[in-house]
Amino acid sequence: MFLLPSIVLSGYIFPLSSLPAPIRVISQILPATHFMGLLKTLFLAGDNWAMFARNCSVLAFYAFILIAASRRSLRKRLL
């Protein structure tokens, strides 16, 4: 259900510059967009550390939020 829109809006199939502005904003919310930017930076540019650090920090933020949410929802209760 969420895989196809995530792939289409990540920039893997279509470049994000060709999308309309509101959809570009929505695509920046998805973690797949930042992962694709990270892969493109590593494989094509190789030494763009500013973009590499930005994409890694966004993905680390998503990981922190999801881990915190899962810890909160799966907390052991004694009673």
C-alpha positions as CSV (number, residue, x, y, z in Angstrom):
1,M,0.0,0.0,0.0
2,F,2.8,2.5,0.9
3,L,5.6,1.0,-1.1
4,L,4.7,2.2,-4.6
5,P,4.1,5.9,-3.6
6,S,7.3,5.8,-1.6
7,I,9.3,4.6,-4.6
8,V,7.6,7.0,-7.0
9,L,8.1,10.0,-4.7
10,S,11.6,9.2,-3.7
11,G,13.3,10.2,-6.9
12,Y,14.2,6.7,-7.9
13,I,12.0,6.5,-11.0
14,F,11.3,10.2,-11.8
15,P,13.5,13.2,-10.9
16,L,12.0,15.3,-8.1
17,S,12.5,18.4,-10.0
18,S,9.9,17.4,-12.6
19,L,7.2,17.0,-9.9
20,P,4.8,19.8,-9.0
21,A,5.8,21.9,-5.9
22,P,3.1,20.5,-3.5
23,I,4.1,16.9,-4.3
24,R,7.8,17.8,-3.9
25,V,7.0,19.0,-0.4
26,I,5.2,15.7,0.4
27,S,8.1,13.7,-1.0
28,Q,10.5,15.4,1.4
29,I,8.6,13.9,4.3
30,L,9.3,10.3,3.2
31,P,12.5,8.7,4.4
32,A,13.0,7.0,1.0
33,T,13.6,10.3,-0.6
34,H,16.6,11.0,1.8
35,F,17.9,7.4,1.3
36,M,17.8,7.8,-2.5
37,G,19.7,11.1,-2.1
38,L,22.2,9.4,0.1
39,L,22.7,6.6,-2.5
40,K,23.1,9.1,-5.3
41,T,25.6,11.1,-3.3
42,L,27.7,8.1,-2.5
43,F,27.6,6.5,-6.0
44,L,27.7,9.5,-8.3
45,A,29.3,12.4,-6.4
46,G,31.3,10.5,-3.8
47,D,32.7,13.5,-1.9
48,N,29.7,15.8,-1.2
49,W,30.0,15.6,2.6
50,A,27.4,18.3,3.2
51,M,24.6,16.4,1.4
52,F,25.8,13.1,2.9
53,A,25.6,14.5,6.4
54,R,22.2,16.1,5.8
55,N,20.7,12.9,4.5
56,C,22.2,10.8,7.3
57,S,21.0,13.2,9.9
58,V,17.4,13.1,8.5
59,L,17.5,9.3,8.4
60,A,18.9,9.2,12.0
61,F,16.1,11.5,13.1
62,Y,13.5,9.1,11.6
63,A,15.2,6.2,13.3
64,F,15.2,8.0,16.6
65,I,11.5,8.8,16.4
66,L,10.5,5.3,15.3
67,I,12.6,3.6,18.0
68,A,11.2,5.9,20.7
69,A,7.7,5.3,19.5
70,S,8.2,1.5,19.5
71,R,9.8,1.5,22.9
72,R,6.9,3.6,24.3
73,S,4.3,1.3,22.7
74,L,6.0,-2.0,23.7
75,R,6.9,-1.0,27.3
76,K,6.7,-3.9,29.7
77,R,4.1,-3.4,32.4
78,L,4.3,-5.1,35.8
79,L,0.6,-5.1,36.6
